[in-house]
């Protein structure tokens, strides 16, 4: 897998060797970041259910101010750490935590995220729950953007957002929601 655009364009990143994760295809990531355009720059990103960290790494490459990577899997955390080290990135934070603990920690630290990537295991249906929790806990910046990657269409309260765009790539469903 590789970084698609930005200052780290074409650099390779490792994938975790675990059955719990699946890599987002380059074409899907490229389409997502094309839709986001220059809105990535300067934001604090959260890559929850991070896997390889490809979303957060891509955001950093495209000018995000900082990225927080959270995953509960030991192999994924090692892979993310290896990728950050290989790319010589210094504005990344890695949390070895499940999503509930990661959100609680973010709340305790008073963090606000301007760009959130949610790519949970396809069968877990966690996106709606996490989005609700982030609103309730005040973890989203006023102009936050949330990107979800799922197998089934997610159902969200669209009145919370100024704009929602949905895309389909084979079995992959992507929703991008701008506050």
C-alpha angles and dihedrals in degrees: 000000000000142000107261104206148356130049093329094047115155093012112136123237130197124245122220116254096228134109091224093076136058124196120242107237116250091240092056093048090047091052092048094050092044088056091048093048116167092347089092094068117103097005129127106236131205117204101192117186082020102179102174092358091241096145095049092043091051090049091051090048088054096051108276109159093227140347130213115203119199129183134144097214118098093213092050092050091051090048092050091048090049091049093049091049094046091050092045093233119169103176098069131104121197121203120193093207140114116251095264093051091043092054091046090050092049090051091049090050092048093236123169119201123209095184124032127186117197115186105152124170104294096240096050099075093209103142097087092047093048093047091051091048092050091052093045093047095046094239096138126088116233091257097035123155121210122199120192130189115194142145095238129042111270121228114220136163097262092193086077089066136063091213137008124190124187128199135182126209109177105298092345118101119196126191123186116194123190118198 
